[in-house]
Amino acid sequence: MFDLLVRGGTVLDGTGAAGRRADIAVSADRIAEVGALDGTRATTEIDATGRYVMPGFIDAHVHGDAAVFDPDVQLAALRQGVTTFVL
């Protein structure tokens, strides 16, 4: 059993390839499997049908250098999919 299972989303892997329908299983904070995971169970399951699932975005043009440690700035970035700032 996995910790997290994201089911039925369109996976965009960041390479520029077309998205594909896949399930993503996570175990111990790491992606464990990607593909058709029918019959697989997890502690937490998310239905991503009709949604895109992708890796975090890198923001290489940040102007908020001094504000990057502000929790409100961090949450705003995360809500937009940004997981890494390059300062």
Secondary structure, 3 states (H helix, E strand, C coil): CEEEEEEEEEECCCCCCCCEEEEEEEECCEEEEEECCCCCCEEEEEECCCCEECCCEEECCCCCHHHCCCHHHHHHHHHCCEEEECC
